[in-house]
C-alpha cells in the first residue's frame, strides 16, 4: 500500500504545503516533523491535510507528480483544512 499526501504548515502569515508519497504515512509524517524528512520540510511543524491510498507504487508516483504541479488543487485542499 502506498500513500500520496499533502502536508501544510503555517509560516508567519502564509500557509505552505508539501506533497510526497510513502508506504508508511505515520512514520513519514514523524520524520518530517523531526526535521529528518525532505530538505524543504526541515524546521517546520507539519499537519496532514490530505492523503489517498494506492495499491501500486507507480500509480502513487504519478498522482504525486500531478498534485505537485496542480497548485489550484493544492490550495483548495490546504485552505479547506
C-alpha positions, 0 to 999 in steps of 0.5 A: 500500500502506498500513500500520496499526501499533502502536508501544510504548515503555517509560516508567519502569515502564509500557509505552505504545503508539501506533497510526497508519497510513502508506504508508511504515512505515520512514520513519514509524517514523524520524520518530517516533523523531526526535521529528518524528512525532505530538505524543504520540510526541515524546521517546520511543524507539519499537519496532514491535510490530505492523503489517498491510498494506492495499491501500486507504487507507480500509480502513487508516483504519478498522482504525486507528480500531478498534485505537485504541479496542480497548485489550484488543487493544492490550495483548495485542499490546504485552505479547506483544512 
